[in-house]
């Protein structure tokens, strides 16, 4: 990866979703702007906030898709990443910080 680029493998759950009542919502359904999660698999040399293996939150409309060895990936700039999930922590802490 070059410069500030992040290569992300989107989670499988980002394609289809299930409502609270169990109704499957296809990826083609028209809904409001919804962010999706993915895993960073490669980063450029100038990326400072994301590390390989981090779960990142991004807008599926601000992306460039690429297929490598039969697997679909998303290529993002670091500034297009909206958040990085905190790794799971011990039982007494939630892992959520304000």
Secondary structure, DSSP 4 states (H G I P E B T S, - for coil): --TTEEEEEE-GGGTSEE-TTS-EE-TTS--S--EEEEEEEEE-TT--S--TT-EEEEETTS-EEEEETTEEEEEEEGGGEEEEPPPP--TT--S---
